[in-house]
Amino acid sequence: MVTPFQIQVSQSKLDHIRQRVADYAWFSAPAGLPDWQLGMSTPVMRDIQSYWLETYDWRAEETRLNQHPHFMAEVDGLPIHFLHIVGEAEGKRPLLISHGWPGSFFEFFDAICPLAYPSQYGGQPEDAFDLIIPSLPGYGFSGKPAAPLGQRATAELWNTLMREVLGYDTYLAQGGDWGGMVTSWLGFDHGTVDKKGGCKAIHLNMIGFRPTPAPPQTDAETAWIQRTQAAMQLGGSYFMQQATKPQTLAMSLMDSPMGAAAWILEKFHGWSDLKNDDLFSVYTRDQLLTNVMIYLVNDAIATSVWYYAAFMGEGGPSLPEGARCETPTGFANFPGEKIYTPPPRSWCDRAYNITHWTEQTHGGHFAAMEAPDLFVADVRNWAQAFD
C-alpha cells in the first residue's frame, strides 16, 4: 500500500543535532600543509559550523523538500520512501532515478521540474517523465534493513516497487554511484530484452559492472586500470573502511553530526568539478547541509555505510563469466569525475549493450546536482530512442 508522506522532523531531534554541532571540540589543524591535503579542510568546516548554527534553517529546507509529493510503501517487508512526480507525461513515461553515497534523493532536486515539466524549461511535452526517486534502503527516510542489504537486492526491491506497487509494466532507469550499480542490476536482472515487462533501458553516469573475463585487452584498458588503482590508493581508503569494518566507523559517525558532515563533505570536495578548488563554487551551504541533514535526522548514516559491506557480500562488480547487460545502456561522462573515471569504451562494451555515449563539458560525480542542465539534456536525448 502506498501512503502519502511528509518530512516532519521532531524539534527535539533538531535541538539535539544543533547542540552537538555547537559543542564540537576543535583541535589544531596540521601546520604548513595545503588545505585539504590530509582530508577535510578545517577552515571550511569552521565555516560550515558557523553557517549551520547561525543561518541554516532546516524548517525552510523541510518546506522546500515537501514541495514535491513524497510517499512510503512497504516493499518485501521494508518501508521505502520515494518521490513520485507525475508531470506532463501523465502516467505514461516512468523514469526511476537512484542516488548513491554520500548523496540522497535531494541530489536530483534541480532536475525534477525540467524532467517532469519540460515545456516550461526549454523542452517539449513529449520529453516529460513520470519521476520515481526513492531513498536507498537504510538511507534518508527509507526503512533500515536488519543487516546489510546490497545493490542487486535493491534492484529487486525497485522492480517490485515499479511493477507491483506502482503498476508500471515497463520503465526506464537512471543512476550514478551506488545508484549506477542498482540501475545496472535492474538492466541485467529485470530488463525487457527477453521478457514482456520490466526495465526497457538504463542510463548511467558511473559505470558499475566489470566484464568477465576481466584482464585488459588493449593498452588503453591497461592504462585505465593502472590509473584507477592509483586513484583508489590515494582516495579509496573510505571504501575499504566502509566495505570491511563499517560498524566501527558508524559508531563514530552516529555520535557526531560534525564528524558525519566532515566525512560527507570531504567527498563532495574531492569528487566534484570545482573552480579553484572551492567547494562553494558549485554548491551552496544550504545544499550541502540539507544533504548532510538527510543522513542525520533519521539516524541513517550507520546503515548507509553498511551498503558497502553488502556490495562485497553480493560478490562485487563482476558479471558471471561471459555475461553482459543486454538492456540498452546510455552513459554520460562528466569530466570532473576524479576517482571513478570511466573505463575505455571497449571495456564498457563487454559489460553493457552501450547504445548512447556522450562526453559532457563539465560536472563531476554528483552530476545532477553539479550540472543539472547537462544532466537533464542527456537524459532527455537518451530516452527518445525508447518511445
C-alpha positions as CSV (number, residue, x, y, z in Angstrom):
1,M,0.0,0.0,0.0
2,V,1.3,3.5,-0.9
3,T,0.7,6.2,1.6
4,P,1.5,10.0,1.3
5,F,4.4,11.1,3.4
6,Q,5.6,14.5,4.7
7,I,9.0,15.2,6.1
8,Q,8.4,16.4,9.7
9,V,11.5,16.1,11.9
10,S,10.8,16.4,15.6
11,Q,12.1,19.6,17.2
12,S,13.8,17.5,19.9
13,K,15.9,15.8,17.2
14,L,16.8,19.2,15.6
15,D,17.7,20.6,19.0
16,H,20.0,17.6,19.7
17,I,21.8,17.9,16.4
18,R,22.3,21.6,16.9
19,Q,23.7,21.2,20.4
20,R,26.1,18.5,19.3
21,V,27.3,20.9,16.5
22,A,27.7,23.7,18.9
23,D,29.6,21.5,21.4
24,Y,32.1,20.2,18.9
25,A,35.6,20.2,20.4
26,W,38.0,21.7,17.9
27,F,41.7,20.8,17.6
28,S,44.6,22.2,15.7
29,A,45.0,21.6,12.0
30,P,48.4,20.4,10.8
31,A,50.7,23.3,10.1
32,G,52.5,24.0,6.9
33,L,50.4,21.8,4.6
34,P,48.0,22.8,1.8
35,D,44.3,22.9,2.7
36,W,42.5,19.6,2.0
37,Q,45.8,17.6,1.7
38,L,45.1,15.4,4.7
39,G,41.3,15.3,4.3
40,M,38.6,17.7,5.4
41,S,39.6,21.4,5.5
42,T,39.5,22.9,9.0
43,P,38.7,26.4,7.7
44,V,35.8,25.1,5.5
45,M,34.5,23.0,8.4
46,R,34.6,26.0,10.7
47,D,32.7,28.0,8.1
48,I,30.1,25.2,7.8
49,Q,29.7,25.0,11.6
50,S,29.2,28.8,11.8
51,Y,26.6,28.7,9.0
52,W,24.9,25.7,10.5
53,L,24.4,27.4,13.8
54,E,23.7,31.0,12.7
55,T,22.0,30.9,9.4
56,Y,20.9,27.4,8.2
57,D,17.1,26.8,8.6
58,W,16.1,23.2,8.4
59,R,12.4,24.1,8.6
60,A,12.7,26.2,5.5
61,E,14.5,23.3,3.8
62,E,11.9,20.9,5.0
63,T,9.2,23.0,3.3
64,R,11.3,23.0,0.1
65,L,11.7,19.3,0.2
66,N,8.0,18.8,0.8
67,Q,7.0,20.8,-2.3
68,H,7.2,17.6,-4.3
69,P,4.9,14.6,-3.4
70,H,6.6,12.0,-1.1
71,F,5.3,8.6,-0.4
72,M,6.0,5.5,1.6
73,A,5.4,1.9,0.6
74,E,6.3,-1.4,2.1
75,V,8.2,-3.4,-0.4
76,D,9.1,-7.0,0.5
77,G,8.7,-6.1,4.2
78,L,10.9,-2.9,4.1
79,P,9.4,0.6,4.2
80,I,10.6,2.5,1.2
81,H,10.5,6.3,0.9
82,F,10.2,7.8,-2.6
83,L,9.2,10.9,-4.5
84,H,6.6,10.3,-7.3
85,I,6.1,13.2,-9.6
86,V,3.5,12.8,-12.4
87,G,4.0,15.7,-14.7
88,E,3.3,16.3,-18.4
89,A,3.9,12.6,-19.1
90,E,0.6,12.0,-17.3
91,G,1.5,8.5,-16.1
92,K,2.9,7.2,-19.4
93,R,6.7,7.5,-19.3
94,P,8.2,6.4,-15.9
95,L,11.8,7.1,-15.1
96,L,13.3,5.6,-11.9
97,I,16.3,7.6,-10.6
98,S,18.6,6.1,-7.9
99,H,21.1,8.1,-5.8
100,G,24.3,6.8,-4.1
101,W,26.6,7.6,-1.2
102,P,27.1,10.2,0.1
103,G,24.2,11.7,-1.8
104,S,20.5,11.4,-1.4
105,F,17.2,11.9,-3.2
106,F,17.9,15.6,-2.8
107,E,20.7,15.4,-5.4
108,F,18.1,15.5,-8.1
109,F,16.0,18.4,-6.9
110,D,17.2,20.9,-9.6
111,A,16.5,18.3,-12.3
112,I,13.0,17.3,-11.2
113,C,10.9,20.1,-12.8
114,P,12.8,20.2,-16.1
115,L,12.4,16.4,-16.4
116,A,8.7,16.3,-15.3
117,Y,7.6,19.6,-16.9
118,P,9.9,20.1,-19.9
119,S,7.7,22.5,-21.8
120,Q,8.4,25.0,-19.0
121,Y,12.1,24.5,-19.3
122,G,13.1,24.6,-22.9
123,G,11.8,21.2,-23.9
124,Q,8.8,19.6,-25.5
125,P,5.9,17.9,-23.7
126,E,6.8,14.6,-25.2
127,D,10.1,14.8,-23.3
128,A,8.3,14.5,-20.0
129,F,8.8,11.7,-17.5
130,D,6.9,10.4,-14.5
131,L,9.7,10.5,-11.9
132,I,10.2,8.0,-9.2
133,I,13.1,8.9,-6.9
134,P,13.5,6.5,-3.9
135,S,15.8,6.6,-0.9
136,L,18.0,3.6,-0.9
137,P,17.4,1.0,1.8
138,G,18.9,2.4,5.0
139,Y,19.2,5.9,3.6
140,G,17.1,9.0,4.1
141,F,13.6,8.2,5.1
142,S,13.5,4.6,3.9
143,G,13.5,1.8,6.5
144,K,16.6,0.3,7.8
145,P,17.4,-3.3,7.0
146,A,18.3,-5.5,9.9
147,A,21.5,-6.5,8.2
148,P,23.5,-5.1,5.2
149,L,21.4,-5.2,2.0
150,G,23.1,-4.7,-1.3
151,Q,22.6,-3.2,-4.7
152,R,21.3,-6.3,-6.5
153,A,18.8,-6.8,-3.7
154,T,17.9,-3.2,-4.0
155,A,17.2,-3.6,-7.7
156,E,14.8,-6.4,-6.9
157,L,13.0,-4.1,-4.5
158,W,12.9,-1.3,-7.1
159,N,11.5,-3.6,-9.8
160,T,8.8,-4.7,-7.3
161,L,8.1,-1.0,-6.4
162,M,7.7,-0.1,-10.1
163,R,5.7,-3.0,-11.3
164,E,3.7,-4.4,-8.4
165,V,3.3,-1.3,-6.2
166,L,3.1,1.5,-8.7
167,G,1.7,-0.6,-11.6
168,Y,4.2,0.4,-14.3
169,D,4.6,-2.5,-16.7
170,T,7.8,-1.1,-18.2
171,Y,10.1,1.7,-17.2
172,L,13.4,3.5,-17.7
173,A,16.1,3.8,-15.0
174,Q,18.9,6.1,-14.3
175,G,21.7,6.2,-11.7
176,G,25.2,7.1,-10.6
177,D,27.4,6.0,-7.8
178,W,25.6,3.1,-6.0
179,G,22.5,4.2,-8.0
180,G,24.5,3.3,-11.1
181,M,25.2,-0.2,-9.7
182,V,21.5,-0.6,-8.7
183,T,20.5,0.6,-12.2
184,S,22.9,-1.8,-13.8
185,W,21.4,-4.8,-11.9
186,L,17.9,-3.6,-13.0
187,G,19.1,-3.8,-16.6
188,F,20.8,-7.2,-16.0
189,D,18.1,-9.0,-13.9
190,H,14.9,-7.1,-14.8
191,G,15.4,-6.0,-18.4
192,T,12.7,-6.4,-21.1
193,V,15.0,-8.0,-23.7
194,D,13.6,-11.5,-23.1
195,K,10.5,-10.5,-21.1
196,K,7.2,-8.8,-21.6
197,G,7.7,-6.2,-18.8
198,G,10.4,-4.6,-16.7
199,C,13.3,-2.2,-17.3
200,K,13.4,-1.0,-21.0
201,A,16.7,0.8,-20.9
202,I,19.2,2.3,-18.4
203,H,21.2,5.5,-18.2
204,L,24.4,5.8,-16.1
205,N,26.8,8.5,-15.1
206,M,29.1,6.0,-13.4
207,I,30.0,2.6,-14.9
208,G,29.4,-0.3,-12.4
209,F,29.8,-3.7,-14.0
210,R,33.2,-5.2,-14.8
211,P,33.3,-7.7,-17.7
212,T,34.4,-11.3,-17.5
213,P,37.0,-12.3,-18.4
214,A,38.5,-9.3,-16.6
215,P,42.1,-9.0,-17.9
216,P,42.5,-5.9,-20.1
217,Q,42.5,-6.4,-23.8
218,T,44.0,-3.1,-25.1
219,D,46.7,-0.7,-24.0
220,A,44.0,1.9,-23.2
221,E,42.3,-0.6,-20.8
222,T,45.6,-1.4,-19.1
223,A,46.4,2.3,-18.6
224,W,42.9,2.9,-17.2
225,I,43.3,0.1,-14.7
226,Q,46.6,1.5,-13.6
227,R,45.1,5.0,-13.2
228,T,42.2,3.6,-11.3
229,Q,44.3,1.6,-8.9
230,A,46.5,4.7,-8.3
231,A,43.4,6.8,-7.6
232,M,42.0,4.3,-5.2
233,Q,45.3,4.0,-3.4
234,L,45.2,7.8,-2.8
235,G,41.4,8.3,-2.3
236,G,39.8,4.9,-1.7
237,S,40.5,4.2,1.9
238,Y,37.0,5.3,2.8
239,F,35.7,2.5,0.6
240,M,37.8,-0.2,2.3
241,Q,36.7,1.0,5.7
242,Q,33.0,1.1,4.8
243,A,33.3,-2.3,3.0
244,T,35.2,-4.2,5.7
245,K,34.6,-2.5,9.1
246,P,31.6,-0.2,8.6
247,Q,30.3,-0.7,12.1
248,T,33.4,0.7,13.7
249,L,33.0,3.9,11.6
250,A,29.3,4.0,12.2
251,M,29.8,4.2,15.9
252,S,31.8,7.4,15.5
253,L,29.6,9.0,12.8
254,M,26.3,8.3,14.7
255,D,27.6,10.2,17.7
256,S,28.9,13.3,15.9
257,P,27.0,15.4,13.4
258,M,30.1,17.4,12.7
259,G,32.1,14.2,12.1
260,A,29.4,12.9,9.8
261,A,29.3,16.2,7.9
262,A,33.1,16.2,7.6
263,W,33.1,12.6,6.3
264,I,30.5,13.5,3.7
265,L,31.7,17.0,2.7
266,E,35.2,15.9,2.1
267,K,33.9,13.6,-0.7
268,F,31.8,16.5,-2.2
269,H,35.0,18.4,-2.4
270,G,37.2,15.6,-3.7
271,W,34.7,14.3,-6.3
272,S,33.2,17.5,-7.7
273,D,34.2,19.6,-10.7
274,L,35.1,22.7,-8.7
275,K,36.5,26.1,-9.6
276,N,39.8,27.0,-7.9
277,D,39.4,24.1,-5.5
278,D,36.5,26.0,-3.9
279,L,33.7,23.7,-2.6
280,F,31.3,26.7,-2.6
281,S,31.9,27.4,-6.3
282,V,29.5,24.7,-7.2
283,Y,27.3,24.1,-4.1
284,T,25.6,26.5,-1.7
285,R,26.0,25.9,2.0
286,D,22.3,25.2,2.2
287,Q,22.6,22.4,-0.4
288,L,25.5,20.8,1.4
289,L,23.9,20.9,4.8
290,T,20.5,19.7,3.6
291,N,22.1,16.6,2.1
292,V,24.0,16.0,5.4
293,M,20.9,16.5,7.4
294,I,19.0,13.9,5.5
295,Y,21.6,11.4,6.9
296,L,21.3,12.9,10.4
297,V,17.6,13.5,11.1
298,N,16.7,9.8,10.6
299,D,19.9,8.3,12.0
300,A,20.7,6.9,8.6
301,I,24.5,7.4,8.5
302,A,25.2,4.0,10.1
303,T,23.1,1.9,7.7
304,S,24.3,3.9,4.7
305,V,27.8,2.8,5.3
306,W,26.7,-0.8,5.7
307,Y,25.8,-0.7,2.0
308,Y,29.5,-1.1,1.1
309,A,29.8,-4.3,3.1
310,A,26.7,-5.6,1.3
311,F,28.3,-4.9,-2.0
312,M,31.2,-7.2,-1.1
313,G,28.7,-9.8,0.2
314,E,26.9,-9.8,-3.2
315,G,30.2,-10.5,-5.0
316,G,31.3,-7.1,-6.1
317,P,31.0,-5.6,-9.7
318,S,32.0,-8.6,-11.8
319,L,29.3,-10.3,-14.0
320,P,29.1,-14.0,-14.5
321,E,31.6,-15.5,-16.9
322,G,30.8,-14.3,-20.4
323,A,27.7,-12.4,-19.4
324,R,26.7,-8.9,-20.4
325,C,23.9,-6.5,-19.5
326,E,21.9,-6.6,-22.8
327,T,19.4,-3.9,-21.8
328,P,20.2,-0.9,-23.9
329,T,22.5,1.3,-21.9
330,G,23.3,5.0,-22.1
331,F,26.3,6.6,-20.5
332,A,27.2,10.3,-19.8
333,N,30.8,11.0,-19.0
334,F,31.1,14.0,-16.7
335,P,34.8,15.1,-16.9
336,G,35.1,16.2,-13.3
337,E,34.7,12.6,-12.0
338,K,38.0,12.2,-10.1
339,I,38.3,8.7,-8.7
340,Y,35.7,6.7,-10.6
341,T,36.7,7.7,-14.1
342,P,35.0,5.6,-16.8
343,P,36.8,2.7,-18.5
344,P,37.5,2.8,-22.2
345,R,34.5,2.2,-24.4
346,S,35.9,-1.2,-25.4
347,W,35.8,-2.4,-21.8
348,C,32.3,-1.0,-21.3
349,D,31.0,-2.7,-24.4
350,R,32.0,-6.1,-23.0
351,A,29.9,-5.4,-19.9
352,Y,27.0,-3.4,-21.3
353,N,25.0,-3.0,-24.5
354,I,26.1,0.6,-25.0
355,T,23.7,2.4,-27.3
356,H,24.3,6.0,-26.2
357,W,27.6,7.6,-25.1
358,T,28.2,11.3,-24.5
359,E,31.2,13.4,-23.4
360,Q,30.0,16.3,-21.2
361,T,31.8,19.7,-20.9
362,H,31.7,20.0,-17.1
363,G,30.4,18.4,-13.9
364,G,31.6,15.6,-11.7
365,H,30.5,12.7,-9.6
366,F,27.2,14.4,-8.4
367,A,26.2,15.2,-11.9
368,A,22.5,16.1,-11.4
369,M,23.5,18.5,-8.6
370,E,26.6,20.0,-10.2
371,A,25.3,20.3,-13.8
372,P,21.5,19.8,-13.8
373,D,21.1,21.3,-17.3
374,L,23.6,18.9,-18.8
375,F,22.1,16.0,-16.9
376,V,18.6,16.8,-18.0
377,A,19.5,17.3,-21.6
378,D,21.4,14.0,-21.8
379,V,18.6,12.0,-20.1
380,R,16.1,13.6,-22.5
381,N,18.2,12.7,-25.6
382,W,18.9,9.2,-24.4
383,A,15.2,8.4,-23.6
384,Q,13.9,9.4,-27.0
385,A,15.1,6.2,-28.5
386,F,12.7,4.2,-26.4
387,D,9.3,5.9,-27.1
